[in-house]
Amino acid sequence: MIKQILITAVFVASSLGAALPANALTTAEAMAAEIALREAIKLGDYAKIFLLVKPNAEDGDAPSQYLLGRLYMQGKGVKQDYTRAAYWFQQSAAQGYAPAQKYLSAICSRKPKFCQ
């Protein structure tokens, strides 16, 4: 599970610049954000990963939303919260992001009270 979160974080890091609106960050800022995220991934610093990915998730980036869902689901870097996990999976799944659809289905079938 932890390895999958880190793999997702690497994917998010690699697409960070492309996922941002054109006017959101300068190229230098996007590169600095990607470097910071890669360093947090290397260190296993889930709290920092959360802080770095959350703005993209809030801006509608499906992989970032999925990653936040995973962090909330497993309580990595944040307090475990299935309701927030389901919320972020729903946001990502609504955009057709297949991994989020899979986890949303799993969380809602096992813990339906969090998906209402």
TORPADO-79043 format. One record per atom (N, C-alpha, C, O): residue in three letters; x, y, z; residue number from 1; atom name. Coordinates in steps of 0.05 Angstrom, whole numbers. Layout:
// TORPADO-79043
+------+--------+--------+--------+------+------+
| resn |      X |      Y |      Z | resi | name |
+------+--------+--------+--------+------+------+
|  ALA |      X |      Y |      Z |  NUM |   CA |
...
+------+--------+--------+--------+------+------+
END
This chain:
// TORPADO-79043
+------+--------+--------+--------+------+------+
| resn |      X |      Y |      Z | resi | name |
+------+--------+--------+--------+------+------+
|  MET |     16 |    -24 |      0 |    1 |    N |
|  MET |      0 |      0 |      0 |    1 |   CA |
|  MET |     17 |     25 |      0 |    1 |    C |
|  MET |     12 |     43 |    -16 |    1 |    O |
|  ILE |     37 |     26 |     17 |    2 |    N |
|  ILE |     54 |     50 |     19 |    2 |   CA |
|  ILE |     68 |     54 |     -8 |    2 |    C |
|  ILE |     71 |     76 |    -18 |    2 |    O |
|  LYS |     78 |     32 |    -19 |    3 |    N |
|  LYS |     92 |     34 |    -44 |    3 |   CA |
|  LYS |     74 |     45 |    -66 |    3 |    C |
|  LYS |     83 |     61 |    -83 |    3 |    O |
|  GLN |     48 |     37 |    -66 |    4 |    N |
|  GLN |     29 |     47 |    -86 |    4 |   CA |
|  GLN |     25 |     77 |    -83 |    4 |    C |
|  GLN |     22 |     91 |   -102 |    4 |    O |
|  ILE |     23 |     86 |    -58 |    5 |    N |
|  ILE |     20 |    115 |    -53 |    5 |   CA |
|  ILE |     44 |    130 |    -64 |    5 |    C |
|  ILE |     41 |    150 |    -78 |    5 |    O |
|  LEU |     68 |    120 |    -59 |    6 |    N |
|  LEU |     92 |    133 |    -69 |    6 |   CA |
|  LEU |     93 |    133 |    -99 |    6 |    C |
|  LEU |    102 |    152 |   -112 |    6 |    O |
|  ILE |     85 |    111 |   -112 |    7 |    N |
|  ILE |     85 |    109 |   -141 |    7 |   CA |
|  ILE |     65 |    130 |   -152 |    7 |    C |
|  ILE |     71 |    144 |   -172 |    7 |    O |
|  THR |     42 |    132 |   -140 |    8 |    N |
|  THR |     23 |    153 |   -148 |    8 |   CA |
|  THR |     34 |    181 |   -145 |    8 |    C |
|  THR |     31 |    198 |   -162 |    8 |    O |
|  ALA |     48 |    185 |   -122 |    9 |    N |
|  ALA |     60 |    211 |   -117 |    9 |   CA |
|  ALA |     81 |    218 |   -138 |    9 |    C |
|  ALA |     83 |    241 |   -147 |    9 |    O |
|  VAL |     97 |    198 |   -147 |   10 |    N |
|  VAL |    116 |    202 |   -168 |   10 |   CA |
|  VAL |    102 |    210 |   -194 |   10 |    C |
|  VAL |    111 |    228 |   -208 |   10 |    O |
|  PHE |     80 |    196 |   -200 |   11 |    N |
|  PHE |     65 |    203 |   -224 |   11 |   CA |
|  PHE |     55 |    231 |   -222 |   11 |    C |
|  PHE |     56 |    246 |   -241 |   11 |    O |
|  VAL |     44 |    239 |   -199 |   12 |    N |
|  VAL |     34 |    266 |   -196 |   12 |   CA |
|  VAL |     57 |    286 |   -199 |   12 |    C |
|  VAL |     54 |    307 |   -212 |   12 |    O |
|  ALA |     80 |    280 |   -187 |   13 |    N |
|  ALA |    103 |    297 |   -189 |   13 |   CA |
|  ALA |    111 |    301 |   -218 |   13 |    C |
|  ALA |    118 |    323 |   -227 |   13 |    O |
|  SER |    111 |    279 |   -233 |   14 |    N |
|  SER |    120 |    280 |   -261 |   14 |   CA |
|  SER |    101 |    296 |   -279 |   14 |    C |
|  SER |    108 |    306 |   -300 |   14 |    O |
|  SER |     75 |    297 |   -270 |   15 |    N |
|  SER |     56 |    312 |   -286 |   15 |   CA |
|  SER |     48 |    339 |   -273 |   15 |    C |
|  SER |     29 |    352 |   -282 |   15 |    O |
|  LEU |     62 |    347 |   -252 |   16 |    N |
|  LEU |     55 |    370 |   -237 |   16 |   CA |
|  LEU |     53 |    395 |   -255 |   16 |    C |
|  LEU |     33 |    409 |   -255 |   16 |    O |
|  GLY |     73 |    400 |   -271 |   17 |    N |
|  GLY |     73 |    424 |   -288 |   17 |   CA |
|  GLY |     50 |    423 |   -308 |   17 |    C |
|  GLY |     37 |    444 |   -313 |   17 |    O |
|  ALA |     45 |    400 |   -320 |   18 |    N |
|  ALA |     24 |    397 |   -340 |   18 |   CA |
|  ALA |     -4 |    399 |   -327 |   18 |    C |
|  ALA |    -23 |    407 |   -341 |   18 |    O |
|  ALA |     -6 |    393 |   -302 |   19 |    N |
|  ALA |    -33 |    393 |   -289 |   19 |   CA |
|  ALA |    -41 |    420 |   -280 |   19 |    C |
|  ALA |    -65 |    425 |   -274 |   19 |    O |
|  LEU |    -23 |    439 |   -278 |   20 |    N |
|  LEU |    -29 |    465 |   -268 |   20 |   CA |
|  LEU |    -40 |    483 |   -290 |   20 |    C |
|  LEU |    -32 |    481 |   -313 |   20 |    O |
|  PRO |    -59 |    501 |   -283 |   21 |    N |
|  PRO |    -68 |    521 |   -302 |   21 |   CA |
|  PRO |    -44 |    537 |   -312 |   21 |    C |
|  PRO |    -25 |    542 |   -297 |   21 |    O |
|  ALA |    -45 |    546 |   -336 |   22 |    N |
|  ALA |    -22 |    560 |   -348 |   22 |   CA |
|  ALA |    -13 |    584 |   -332 |   22 |    C |
|  ALA |     11 |    590 |   -331 |   22 |    O |
|  ASN |    -31 |    598 |   -319 |   23 |    N |
|  ASN |    -24 |    622 |   -304 |   23 |   CA |
|  ASN |    -19 |    616 |   -275 |   23 |    C |
|  ASN |    -14 |    635 |   -259 |   23 |    O |
|  ALA |    -21 |    591 |   -266 |   24 |    N |
|  ALA |    -19 |    584 |   -237 |   24 |   CA |
|  ALA |     10 |    589 |   -227 |   24 |    C |
|  ALA |     13 |    602 |   -206 |   24 |    O |
|  LEU |     29 |    578 |   -240 |   25 |    N |
|  LEU |     57 |    580 |   -231 |   25 |   CA |
|  LEU |     75 |    586 |   -255 |   25 |    C |
|  LEU |     69 |    578 |   -278 |   25 |    O |
|  THR |     97 |    599 |   -249 |   26 |    N |
|  THR |    117 |    602 |   -270 |   26 |   CA |
|  THR |    130 |    575 |   -274 |   26 |    C |
|  THR |    127 |    557 |   -257 |   26 |    O |
|  THR |    145 |    572 |   -295 |   27 |    N |
|  THR |    159 |    547 |   -300 |   27 |   CA |
|  THR |    178 |    541 |   -277 |   27 |    C |
|  THR |    180 |    518 |   -268 |   27 |    O |
|  ALA |    192 |    562 |   -267 |   28 |    N |
|  ALA |    211 |    558 |   -245 |   28 |   CA |
|  ALA |    196 |    549 |   -220 |   28 |    C |
|  ALA |    206 |    531 |   -205 |   28 |    O |
|  GLU |    173 |    560 |   -215 |   29 |    N |
|  GLU |    157 |    552 |   -191 |   29 |   CA |
|  GLU |    148 |    524 |   -194 |   29 |    C |
|  GLU |    148 |    508 |   -174 |   29 |    O |
|  ALA |    139 |    516 |   -218 |   30 |    N |
|  ALA |    129 |    489 |   -222 |   30 |   CA |
|  ALA |    152 |    469 |   -219 |   30 |    C |
|  ALA |    148 |    448 |   -207 |   30 |    O |
|  MET |    176 |    476 |   -229 |   31 |    N |
|  MET |    199 |    459 |   -226 |   31 |   CA |
|  MET |    207 |    456 |   -197 |   31 |    C |
|  MET |    213 |    434 |   -187 |   31 |    O |
|  ALA |    206 |    478 |   -182 |   32 |    N |
|  ALA |    212 |    477 |   -153 |   32 |   CA |
|  ALA |    192 |    460 |   -138 |   32 |    C |
|  ALA |    200 |    445 |   -120 |   32 |    O |
|  ALA |    167 |    462 |   -145 |   33 |    N |
|  ALA |    146 |    446 |   -132 |   33 |   CA |
|  ALA |    150 |    417 |   -138 |   33 |    C |
|  ALA |    147 |    400 |   -120 |   33 |    O |
|  GLU |    158 |    411 |   -163 |   34 |    N |
|  GLU |    163 |    383 |   -170 |   34 |   CA |
|  GLU |    187 |    372 |   -155 |   34 |    C |
|  GLU |    186 |    349 |   -146 |   34 |    O |
|  ILE |    208 |    387 |   -153 |   35 |    N |
|  ILE |    231 |    379 |   -138 |   35 |   CA |
|  ILE |    225 |    374 |   -109 |   35 |    C |
|  ILE |    233 |    354 |    -97 |   35 |    O |
|  ALA |    209 |    392 |    -97 |   36 |    N |
|  ALA |    201 |    389 |    -69 |   36 |   CA |
|  ALA |    185 |    364 |    -65 |   36 |    C |
|  ALA |    188 |    350 |    -45 |   36 |    O |
|  LEU |    167 |    359 |    -84 |   37 |    N |
|  LEU |    150 |    335 |    -82 |   37 |   CA |
|  LEU |    167 |    310 |    -85 |   37 |    C |
|  LEU |    164 |    290 |    -69 |   37 |    O |
|  ARG |    185 |    309 |   -103 |   38 |    N |
|  ARG |    203 |    286 |   -107 |   38 |   CA |
|  ARG |    220 |    281 |    -82 |   38 |    C |
|  ARG |    224 |    258 |    -74 |   38 |    O |
|  GLU |    229 |    302 |    -69 |   39 |    N |
|  GLU |    245 |    300 |    -45 |   39 |   CA |
|  GLU |    228 |    288 |    -22 |   39 |    C |
|  GLU |    237 |    271 |     -7 |   39 |    O |
|  ALA |    203 |    298 |    -20 |   40 |    N |
|  ALA |    185 |    288 |      1 |   40 |   CA |
|  ALA |    179 |    259 |     -4 |   40 |    C |
|  ALA |    177 |    243 |     15 |   40 |    O |
|  ILE |    176 |    251 |    -29 |   41 |    N |
|  ILE |    171 |    223 |    -36 |   41 |   CA |
|  ILE |    195 |    206 |    -28 |   41 |    C |
|  ILE |    192 |    185 |    -15 |   41 |    O |
|  LYS |    219 |    216 |    -34 |   42 |    N |
|  LYS |    243 |    201 |    -28 |   42 |   CA |
|  LYS |    245 |    197 |      2 |   42 |    C |
|  LYS |    255 |    176 |     11 |   42 |    O |
|  LEU |    237 |    217 |     18 |   43 |    N |
|  LEU |    240 |    215 |     47 |   43 |   CA |
|  LEU |    216 |    201 |     60 |   43 |    C |
|  LEU |    216 |    196 |     84 |   43 |    O |
|  GLY |    195 |    196 |     44 |   44 |    N |
|  GLY |    171 |    185 |     56 |   44 |   CA |
|  GLY |    156 |    204 |     74 |   44 |    C |
|  GLY |    143 |    196 |     93 |   44 |    O |
|  ASP |    159 |    230 |     68 |   45 |    N |
|  ASP |    146 |    251 |     84 |   45 |   CA |
|  ASP |    118 |    256 |     74 |   45 |    C |
|  ASP |    113 |    274 |     58 |   45 |    O |
|  TYR |     99 |    240 |     84 |   46 |    N |
|  TYR |     72 |    241 |     74 |   46 |   CA |
|  TYR |     58 |    267 |     80 |   46 |    C |
|  TYR |     41 |    276 |     65 |   46 |    O |
|  ALA |     65 |    279 |    103 |   47 |    N |
|  ALA |     52 |    305 |    110 |   47 |   CA |
|  ALA |     60 |    326 |     89 |   47 |    C |
|  ALA |     43 |    342 |     81 |   47 |    O |
|  LYS |     85 |    325 |     81 |   48 |    N |
|  LYS |     94 |    345 |     60 |   48 |   CA |
|  LYS |     82 |    338 |     33 |   48 |    C |
|  LYS |     74 |    356 |     18 |   48 |    O |
|  ILE |     80 |    312 |     27 |   49 |    N |
|  ILE |     67 |    304 |      2 |   49 |   CA |
|  ILE |     39 |    315 |      1 |   49 |    C |
|  ILE |     30 |    326 |    -19 |   49 |    O |
|  PHE |     25 |    312 |     23 |   50 |    N |
|  PHE |     -3 |    322 |     26 |   50 |   CA |
|  PHE |     -4 |    352 |     20 |   50 |    C |
|  PHE |    -20 |    361 |      4 |   50 |    O |
|  LEU |     14 |    367 |     33 |   51 |    N |
|  LEU |     13 |    396 |     30 |   51 |   CA |
|  LEU |     20 |    405 |      2 |   51 |    C |
|  LEU |     10 |    425 |     -8 |   51 |    O |
|  LEU |     38 |    390 |    -12 |   52 |    N |
|  LEU |     46 |    397 |    -39 |   52 |   CA |
|  LEU |     25 |    389 |    -59 |   52 |    C |
|  LEU |     23 |    403 |    -80 |   52 |    O |
|  VAL |     10 |    368 |    -55 |   53 |    N |
|  VAL |     -9 |    358 |    -74 |   53 |   CA |
|  VAL |    -37 |    371 |    -71 |   53 |    C |
|  VAL |    -52 |    373 |    -90 |   53 |    O |
|  LYS |    -43 |    379 |    -47 |   54 |    N |
|  LYS |    -70 |    389 |    -41 |   54 |   CA |
|  LYS |    -79 |    412 |    -60 |   54 |    C |
|  LYS |   -101 |    412 |    -69 |   54 |    O |
|  PRO |    -62 |    432 |    -65 |   55 |    N |
|  PRO |    -70 |    454 |    -82 |   55 |   CA |
|  PRO |    -78 |    444 |   -110 |   55 |    C |
|  PRO |    -98 |    454 |   -122 |   55 |    O |
|  ASN |    -64 |    425 |   -121 |   56 |    N |
|  ASN |    -71 |    414 |   -148 |   56 |   CA |
|  ASN |    -97 |    399 |   -146 |   56 |    C |
|  ASN |   -114 |    401 |   -164 |   56 |    O |
|  ALA |   -101 |    384 |   -125 |   57 |    N |
|  ALA |   -127 |    370 |   -121 |   57 |   CA |
|  ALA |   -150 |    390 |   -120 |   57 |    C |
|  ALA |   -171 |    386 |   -133 |   57 |    O |
|  GLU |   -146 |    411 |   -105 |   58 |    N |
|  GLU |   -167 |    431 |   -103 |   58 |   CA |
|  GLU |   -172 |    445 |   -130 |   58 |    C |
|  GLU |   -194 |    456 |   -135 |   58 |    O |
|  ASP |   -152 |    446 |   -147 |   59 |    N |
|  ASP |   -155 |    458 |   -173 |   59 |   CA |
|  ASP |   -166 |    439 |   -194 |   59 |    C |
|  ASP |   -169 |    446 |   -217 |   59 |    O |
|  GLY |   -172 |    414 |   -185 |   60 |    N |
|  GLY |   -186 |    395 |   -203 |   60 |   CA |
|  GLY |   -169 |    374 |   -216 |   60 |    C |
|  GLY |   -178 |    361 |   -235 |   60 |    O |
|  ASP |   -143 |    371 |   -208 |   61 |    N |
|  ASP |   -126 |    351 |   -220 |   61 |   CA |
|  ASP |   -133 |    323 |   -210 |   61 |    C |
|  ASP |   -130 |    318 |   -186 |   61 |    O |
|  ALA |   -143 |    306 |   -227 |   62 |    N |
|  ALA |   -153 |    279 |   -219 |   62 |   CA |
|  ALA |   -132 |    262 |   -206 |   62 |    C |
|  ALA |   -139 |    250 |   -185 |   62 |    O |
|  PRO |   -108 |    259 |   -216 |   63 |    N |
|  PRO |    -88 |    243 |   -202 |   63 |   CA |
|  PRO |    -82 |    254 |   -174 |   63 |    C |
|  PRO |    -78 |    238 |   -155 |   63 |    O |
|  SER |    -81 |    280 |   -171 |   64 |    N |
|  SER |    -76 |    292 |   -144 |   64 |   CA |
|  SER |   -100 |    286 |   -126 |   64 |    C |
|  SER |    -96 |    281 |   -102 |   64 |    O |
|  GLN |   -124 |    288 |   -136 |   65 |    N |
|  GLN |   -147 |    282 |   -120 |   65 |   CA |
|  GLN |   -147 |    253 |   -110 |   65 |    C |
|  GLN |   -153 |    247 |    -87 |   65 |    O |
|  TYR |   -140 |    235 |   -128 |   66 |    N |
|  TYR |   -137 |    207 |   -122 |   66 |   CA |
|  TYR |   -116 |    203 |   -100 |   66 |    C |
|  TYR |   -121 |    188 |    -81 |   66 |    O |
|  LEU |    -93 |    216 |   -103 |   67 |    N |
|  LEU |    -72 |    213 |    -83 |   67 |   CA |
|  LEU |    -81 |    223 |    -55 |   67 |    C |
|  LEU |    -75 |    210 |    -35 |   67 |    O |
|  LEU |    -96 |    245 |    -55 |   68 |    N |
|  LEU |   -106 |    255 |    -29 |   68 |   CA |
|  LEU |   -125 |    234 |    -17 |   68 |    C |
|  LEU |   -125 |    229 |      7 |   68 |    O |
|  GLY |   -142 |    222 |    -34 |   69 |    N |
|  GLY |   -160 |    201 |    -24 |   69 |   CA |
|  GLY |   -144 |    179 |    -11 |   69 |    C |
|  GLY |   -152 |    168 |     10 |   69 |    O |
|  ARG |   -122 |    170 |    -24 |   70 |    N |
|  ARG |   -106 |    149 |    -13 |   70 |   CA |
|  ARG |    -93 |    157 |     13 |   70 |    C |
|  ARG |    -93 |    141 |     32 |   70 |    O |
|  LEU |    -83 |    181 |     15 |   71 |    N |
|  LEU |    -71 |    191 |     40 |   71 |   CA |
|  LEU |    -91 |    191 |     62 |   71 |    C |
|  LEU |    -85 |    182 |     84 |   71 |    O |
|  TYR |   -115 |    202 |     57 |   72 |    N |
|  TYR |   -136 |    202 |     77 |   72 |   CA |
|  TYR |   -145 |    174 |     85 |   72 |    C |
|  TYR |   -149 |    168 |    108 |   72 |    O |
|  MET |   -147 |    156 |     65 |   73 |    N |
|  MET |   -157 |    129 |     70 |   73 |   CA |
|  MET |   -137 |    114 |     89 |   73 |    C |
|  MET |   -146 |     99 |    107 |   73 |    O |
|  GLN |   -112 |    118 |     85 |   74 |    N |
|  GLN |    -92 |    104 |    100 |   74 |   CA |
|  GLN |    -80 |    119 |    124 |   74 |    C |
|  GLN |    -65 |    109 |    139 |   74 |    O |
|  GLY |    -89 |    145 |    126 |   75 |    N |
|  GLY |    -78 |    161 |    148 |   75 |   CA |
|  GLY |    -49 |    167 |    146 |   75 |    C |
|  GLY |    -34 |    167 |    166 |   75 |    O |
|  LYS |    -39 |    171 |    122 |   76 |    N |
|  LYS |    -11 |    177 |    117 |   76 |   CA |
|  LYS |     -8 |    207 |    113 |   76 |    C |
|  LYS |    -17 |    218 |     93 |   76 |    O |
|  GLY |      5 |    220 |    132 |   77 |    N |
|  GLY |      9 |    249 |    131 |   77 |   CA |
|  GLY |    -14 |    265 |    141 |   77 |    C |
|  GLY |    -12 |    289 |    144 |   77 |    O |
|  VAL |    -37 |    252 |    145 |   78 |    N |
|  VAL |    -61 |    265 |    155 |   78 |   CA |
|  VAL |    -75 |    245 |    173 |   78 |    C |
|  VAL |    -69 |    221 |    172 |   78 |    O |
|  LYS |    -94 |    255 |    189 |   79 |    N |
|  LYS |   -110 |    236 |    205 |   79 |   CA |
|  LYS |   -128 |    220 |    186 |   79 |    C |
|  LYS |   -140 |    231 |    167 |   79 |    O |
|  GLN |   -130 |    194 |    191 |   80 |    N |
|  GLN |   -147 |    177 |    175 |   80 |   CA |
|  GLN |   -175 |    187 |    175 |   80 |    C |
|  GLN |   -187 |    192 |    196 |   80 |    O |
|  ASP |   -187 |    190 |    151 |   81 |    N |
|  ASP |   -214 |    201 |    149 |   81 |   CA |
|  ASP |   -227 |    189 |    124 |   81 |    C |
|  ASP |   -221 |    199 |    102 |   81 |    O |
|  TYR |   -244 |    169 |    127 |   82 |    N |
|  TYR |   -257 |    156 |    105 |   82 |   CA |
|  TYR |   -276 |    174 |     90 |   82 |    C |
|  TYR |   -279 |    171 |     66 |   82 |    O |
|  THR |   -289 |    193 |    104 |   83 |    N |
|  THR |   -307 |    211 |     90 |   83 |   CA |
|  THR |   -291 |    229 |     71 |   83 |    C |
|  THR |   -300 |    233 |     48 |   83 |    O |
|  ARG |   -269 |    240 |     80 |   84 |    N |
|  ARG |   -252 |    256 |     62 |   84 |   CA |
|  ARG |   -240 |    239 |     39 |   84 |    C |
|  ARG |   -237 |    248 |     17 |   84 |    O |
|  ALA |   -232 |    215 |     46 |   85 |    N |
|  ALA |   -221 |    197 |     25 |   85 |   CA |
|  ALA |   -242 |    193 |      4 |   85 |    C |
|  ALA |   -236 |    195 |    -20 |   85 |    O |
|  ALA |   -267 |    187 |     12 |   86 |    N |
|  ALA |   -288 |    182 |     -7 |   86 |   CA |
|  ALA |   -293 |    207 |    -24 |   86 |    C |
|  ALA |   -298 |    206 |    -48 |   86 |    O |
|  TYR |   -293 |    230 |    -11 |   87 |    N |
|  TYR |   -297 |    256 |    -25 |   87 |   CA |
|  TYR |   -276 |    259 |    -48 |   87 |    C |
|  TYR |   -284 |    265 |    -71 |   87 |    O |
|  TRP |   -251 |    255 |    -41 |   88 |    N |
|  TRP |   -230 |    259 |    -61 |   88 |   CA |
|  TRP |   -231 |    238 |    -83 |   88 |    C |
|  TRP |   -226 |    244 |   -106 |   88 |    O |
|  PHE |   -238 |    213 |    -75 |   89 |    N |
|  PHE |   -241 |    192 |    -96 |   89 |   CA |
|  PHE |   -265 |    200 |   -114 |   89 |    C |
|  PHE |   -263 |    195 |   -138 |   89 |    O |
|  GLN |   -286 |    210 |   -103 |   90 |    N |
|  GLN |   -309 |    218 |   -119 |   90 |   CA |
|  GLN |   -302 |    240 |   -139 |   90 |    C |
|  GLN |   -310 |    240 |   -162 |   90 |    O |
|  GLN |   -286 |    260 |   -129 |   91 |    N |
|  GLN |   -278 |    282 |   -147 |   91 |   CA |
|  GLN |   -261 |    271 |   -170 |   91 |    C |
|  GLN |   -265 |    279 |   -193 |   91 |    O |
|  SER |   -243 |    254 |   -164 |   92 |    N |
|  SER |   -226 |    243 |   -185 |   92 |   CA |
|  SER |   -241 |    224 |   -203 |   92 |    C |
|  SER |   -238 |    225 |   -228 |   92 |    O |
|  ALA |   -257 |    206 |   -191 |   93 |    N |
|  ALA |   -272 |    187 |   -207 |   93 |   CA |
|  ALA |   -292 |    201 |   -226 |   93 |    C |
|  ALA |   -297 |    191 |   -249 |   93 |    O |
|  ALA |   -303 |    223 |   -218 |   94 |    N |
|  ALA |   -321 |    238 |   -235 |   94 |   CA |
|  ALA |   -308 |    248 |   -261 |   94 |    C |
|  ALA |   -321 |    253 |   -281 |   94 |    O |
|  GLN |   -281 |    249 |   -261 |   95 |    N |
|  GLN |   -266 |    257 |   -284 |   95 |   CA |
|  GLN |   -257 |    233 |   -301 |   95 |    C |
|  GLN |   -242 |    236 |   -320 |   95 |    O |
|  GLY |   -266 |    209 |   -292 |   96 |    N |
|  GLY |   -259 |    185 |   -307 |   96 |   CA |
|  GLY |   -233 |    173 |   -299 |   96 |    C |
|  GLY |   -223 |    155 |   -313 |   96 |    O |
|  TYR |   -221 |    181 |   -277 |   97 |    N |
|  TYR |   -195 |    170 |   -268 |   97 |   CA |
|  TYR |   -200 |    142 |   -257 |   97 |    C |
|  TYR |   -210 |    139 |   -235 |   97 |    O |
|  ALA |   -191 |    122 |   -272 |   98 |    N |
|  ALA |   -197 |     94 |   -265 |   98 |   CA |
|  ALA |   -188 |     85 |   -237 |   98 |    C |
|  ALA |   -203 |     72 |   -224 |   98 |    O |
|  PRO |   -164 |     92 |   -229 |   99 |    N |
|  PRO |   -156 |     83 |   -202 |   99 |   CA |
|  PRO |   -174 |     94 |   -180 |   99 |    C |
|  PRO |   -180 |     80 |   -161 |   99 |    O |
|  ALA |   -184 |    118 |   -183 |  100 |    N |
|  ALA |   -202 |    130 |   -164 |  100 |   CA |
|  ALA |   -229 |    116 |   -164 |  100 |    C |
|  ALA |   -241 |    112 |   -144 |  100 |    O |
|  GLN |   -238 |    108 |   -188 |  101 |    N |
|  GLN |   -263 |     94 |   -190 |  101 |   CA |
|  GLN |   -261 |     67 |   -176 |  101 |    C |
|  GLN |   -280 |     59 |   -162 |  101 |    O |
|  LYS |   -238 |     54 |   -178 |  102 |    N |
|  LYS |   -234 |     28 |   -164 |  102 |   CA |
|  LYS |   -235 |     32 |   -134 |  102 |    C |
|  LYS |   -249 |     17 |   -120 |  102 |    O |
|  TYR |   -221 |     52 |   -124 |  103 |    N |
|  TYR |   -220 |     56 |    -95 |  103 |   CA |
|  TYR |   -246 |     67 |    -84 |  103 |    C |
|  TYR |   -254 |     60 |    -62 |  103 |    O |
|  LEU |   -260 |     83 |   -100 |  104 |    N |
|  LEU |   -286 |     93 |    -91 |  104 |   CA |
|  LEU |   -305 |     69 |    -88 |  104 |    C |
|  LEU |   -320 |     68 |    -69 |  104 |    O |
|  SER |   -305 |     52 |   -107 |  105 |    N |
|  SER |   -322 |     28 |   -106 |  105 |   CA |
|  SER |   -316 |     11 |    -81 |  105 |    C |
|  SER |   -334 |      2 |    -68 |  105 |    O |
|  ALA |   -290 |      8 |    -76 |  106 |    N |
|  ALA |   -282 |     -9 |    -53 |  106 |   CA |
|  ALA |   -290 |      4 |    -27 |  106 |    C |
|  ALA |   -300 |     -9 |     -9 |  106 |    O |
|  ILE |   -284 |     30 |    -24 |  107 |    N |
|  ILE |   -291 |     43 |      1 |  107 |   CA |
|  ILE |   -321 |     45 |      6 |  107 |    C |
|  ILE |   -330 |     42 |     28 |  107 |    O |
|  CYS |   -336 |     49 |    -15 |  108 |    N |
|  CYS |   -365 |     51 |    -12 |  108 |   CA |
|  CYS |   -378 |     24 |     -7 |  108 |    C |
|  CYS |   -399 |     23 |      6 |  108 |    O |
|  SER |   -366 |      2 |    -17 |  109 |    N |
|  SER |   -378 |    -24 |    -12 |  109 |   CA |
|  SER |   -371 |    -33 |     16 |  109 |    C |
|  SER |   -386 |    -47 |     29 |  109 |    O |
|  ARG |   -347 |    -26 |     26 |  110 |    N |
|  ARG |   -339 |    -35 |     53 |  110 |   CA |
|  ARG |   -348 |    -16 |     75 |  110 |    C |
|  ARG |   -354 |    -25 |     97 |  110 |    O |
|  LYS |   -350 |     10 |     69 |  111 |    N |
|  LYS |   -357 |     30 |     88 |  111 |   CA |
|  LYS |   -378 |     49 |     77 |  111 |    C |
|  LYS |   -371 |     73 |     73 |  111 |    O |
|  PRO |   -402 |     40 |     70 |  112 |    N |
|  PRO |   -421 |     56 |     56 |  112 |   CA |
|  PRO |   -429 |     82 |     70 |  112 |    C |
|  PRO |   -437 |    102 |     57 |  112 |    O |
|  LYS |   -427 |     83 |     96 |  113 |    N |
|  LYS |   -435 |    107 |    111 |  113 |   CA |
|  LYS |   -417 |    131 |    103 |  113 |    C |
|  LYS |   -424 |    154 |    107 |  113 |    O |
|  PHE |   -393 |    126 |     93 |  114 |    N |
|  PHE |   -375 |    147 |     85 |  114 |   CA |
|  PHE |   -380 |    158 |     57 |  114 |    C |
|  PHE |   -367 |    177 |     48 |  114 |    O |
|  CYS |   -398 |    145 |     43 |  115 |    N |
|  CYS |   -402 |    152 |     15 |  115 |   CA |
|  CYS |   -430 |    165 |     10 |  115 |    C |
|  CYS |   -439 |    165 |    -13 |  115 |    O |
|  GLN |   -442 |    175 |     30 |  116 |    N |
|  GLN |   -468 |    187 |     27 |  116 |   CA |
|  GLN |   -468 |    217 |     24 |  116 |    C |
|  GLN |   -488 |    229 |     21 |  116 |    O |
+------+--------+--------+--------+------+------+
END
